[in-house]
Amino acid sequence: MTLSSSAPLRGLRLVTLWLYAFGHRLRESLMALASRLRDSTMALASRLRGAVSQAISLPAIAHRLAPVLALVLLFAAMGGTWRIASAAPPSIAAAAAKADDEPDRPLKKSAKDLTGKLNLNTASEEQLMMLPTVGPAKAERIVTWRKKNGGFKRIADLRRVKGFGYKTFKRLEPFLDIKGDTTLK
C-alpha cells in the first residue's frame, strides 16, 4: 500500500484544526479565568482600602494615645520625678511609723535565721507565728485543730490543718516537734 502525497497533508490539516480548536478553547478559558481573577482582586482591594481607612482614622489614633499623653503630662507636672506621698496628715503618718518600729508580737525570721524546735502541742499563737509562712489565721487554725482533736499525735498531722499542704509542711518540718519544750529562736 502506498501513501499518496495528499494523505500526510490531510493528517496535518486535521492536527492543525484540532490544535486550533483546542487552543481557541484554552484561550477562552484563560481569558475567563483572568477576568474572574481581576474582578476578585478588585473587590479585595476595595475591601482592604475600606478596612485600612477605617483602622487609621484620627479618632481611633487619638483614643489609643490618650492614656500615654496623660502619663506624659503627669510626669511633666511632677517636675520629672516620682515622689511617694502619704494621704494621711504628717502627725498620723509619724505615729504609724513609730508603731511599726515597736512590734507587739515576736519578729518573723526567715527559715535560715530560725534555730530550735517548736512543740505543736504546747505552742501559743504568738510562738506559732514565728514560723515562716504562718500568720495569725494559720496559727489560730493550728490551735483550734489541736483543741478539737486532742493534740497532734505526729508532726505530719499538721497537714490536716487547712493551709498546710505538702510544700508548706516540708518547709516547716525541721522546726516542728510534738514532744519537749519549745526552743525556737
Secondary structure, 3 states (H helix, E strand, C coil): CCCCCHHHHHHHHHHHHHHHHHHHHHHHHHHHHHHHHHHHHHHHHHHHHHHHHHHCCHHHHHHHHHHHHHHHHHHHHCCCCCCCCCCCCHHHHHHHHHHHHCCCCCCCCCCCCCCCCEECCCCCHHHHCCCCCCCHHHHHHHHHHHHHHCCCCCHHHHHHCCCCCHHHHHHHHHHEECCCCCCCC
